[in-house]
């Protein structure tokens, strides 16, 4: 075993697997923690795997403390790959910091990110564009004249909203449908815990842009950008095929945003291009690495290693993304959902086949000398339709 301090990768799905490989490849000891039989536990770089309580629970924080004591891994680095885990670690940061090195920001900062209304308030204060938004306190509140259908209703805090309603979002084509949705939401949760936004017109080309960065006290040290080319479900889903990209407007908008948040660590800022006014509008921020973080690494920006170096006291090497167009693909989900999209007439078969011939592709699951996680993913009978 390496004499270096090790790292705990929390949630071993695709992004956790990428982080496990990033650190393991340079000789850093890696343990993986998850509440399910994740794929990262099968990586040759995972030295130990531990099953844990639900990430949302206070018991999860207790579990991490017990783990540090039992395994004698004091001062190891915690790297969460899941929003629930981020929130719990932030909530218990003072206590957990007695046992681990933690980069996750304090709860005051995390609340400004995961409470979407607080995040939009930050955006408003610095003049950052975002979709037209309305808050309903009662089902029969008058509609804002600025709100144009179709609209989408989401939770101020997506974690608790999904738990209460079993849906991430509700799409309404007209006022009648919206009122019914608001009534349902009110029956499951307080209506004030939700918000309604205009749906930015989708012309098939304005895909979700991810601006990602490693920051220290709001100052961007390294950054990388990518775009989801294919996803499931269409338009609001999880990436199955993605591409590196560079959009100057997204960088310029993210600089004051992350400075205002005084953010330290790795984050993903999502933007959507609005063809009506030609602006990139803020959708959300994830205070962690994201599903296709492996594409950033392939482009020259290794976020897991930067987190590790910074948190143990070393100055992280400034990494600049190369200009080569690179791609990332989950071979299983992309194949399955692309076939479905082709059959439904939503994807051109020639475009799909052409994309498979692209060079500089990163495989989300299979890596030279470390293929077991890919086969483990395949053996999961629900892997195509039960993503996190």
C-alpha positions, 0 to 999 in steps of 0.5 A: 500500500502507498504511504500517501494519504488515501482518498474515499470516493463516495458513490461509485457510479460512472463518475466515481469510477473515473475518479477512482482511476484518476487517483489509483493510476498515480499510486494513491490508495482509494477506497470506495463507499456506496449504498449499492453494489457499484461498478467502481468497487470492481476497479483494480484501483479500488483497494477496499469497498464499503456499503453505507447507509443512505447518503441523505441520512445523518447515519451516513456521517456517523458511518464515515466517522466509524470508518475512519476509526476502524480502518485507521484512515485519519486525514484521508480525502473525501471526494463525493460524487453525489448531491445527497452526499455533498449535502450531508458532508457539508451539514456535518463538516465540522464534525467530519473534519476531525477525521477527514480532509474535506473540500466540500464547502460550508452549508451556507454556500451549498444552500445557495447552490442547491436551493435554486431560488437562492441560486437565482437570487445570486444570478440576479444580483450579478446580472446573470441571465436565467429563464423567466421564473415564477414562485407560486404560494397558492395554486390559484395565484395569478400567472406572471405575464412574462411566463410563456408556455410551455413551462417546467416546475421543479423543486427549490431543492431537487433532493427533497422535491424528488423524494416527495413527488417521485418526479424531478420536474413537471412539464405543462403545455398550458395553464390547465395542466399547470394548475393540476400539477401545482395542486398535485405538488401541494398535496405532496409538499409545500408549494413554496418549495417549488418554482416554475420556469419558462421552457427555453425553446429547443431547436435540436442544437441548443444542448446543455453546456457544462462549464466546469472548474476547480476554484479556490475561494471563488477564483477559477484555477482551471476549467473545462467545458463540454456539451451533451450531444445525446442524453436520456430522456431527450432534452432534460436527461443524463448524458450518453454521448458528449463532446468537449467544447469551448464557449467564451460566454460561459466562461465570462458568466461563470467568473463572477458567479463563482466569485460571488459564491466564494466557491472552493472545489470542483463544480459543474455550471449548466447553461442552456442557449436561448435562441430568442435572445442569443444568451446562455442562461443559467440552469443549475450548479452541481457542487461535485464532479459530474457523470462524464468527468472522464472527458475532462481528464482526457482533455487534460484537466484531471479534477480528482487529482487537483482536489487531492493535491489541494486538500493535502496541502500541495499546490495543484498544477494548473491544467489547461484543456487541449483544443482537440475535439474529444468525445465521451460515450457510455457504450451501453446506454448510448446504444440502447437509447439511440436505437429507441430514438431512431425508431421514434424518429428523434435521431438520424441513423446516419448521424448516429453511425457517423458519431461512432466513427469519431476519433478521440473517444473516451469510453465511460466504462472500459479502460485498458487493464481495468475492464471489470467495471464495464462488465459489472455494469452490463450484468446489472439488469437495470443498468440501461434504465436505472441511472443515477 
